[in-house]
Amino acid sequence: MIKRLTVLAVLLTFVAGLPAQGLKDLMNKAKKELNGGSDDETGSGLKEALNAGVKEAVDFLSTPDGYYKSAYKILLPEEVL
């Protein structure tokens, strides 16, 4: 009986470790992909993403009442007015 429980415990431990190993492999692969580019490529990609985001925001806020009816509007304090 104890031998069966020991074998079962060892098997369960082995089976429980399989998904964790797969997750670890996936994380290592993602790290390699993220760190694969050079600094110039990373900077260029970041600059391109920021330019696209700024263009999208400007296009959205420059529509009629796009700024005044948006949540992005920053109101001046009453003392300034």
Secondary structure, 3 states (H helix, E strand, C coil): CHHHHHHHHHHHHHHHHHHHHHHHHHHHHHHHHHHCCCHHHHHHHHHHHHHHHHHHHHHHHCCCCCCCCCCCCCCCCCCCC
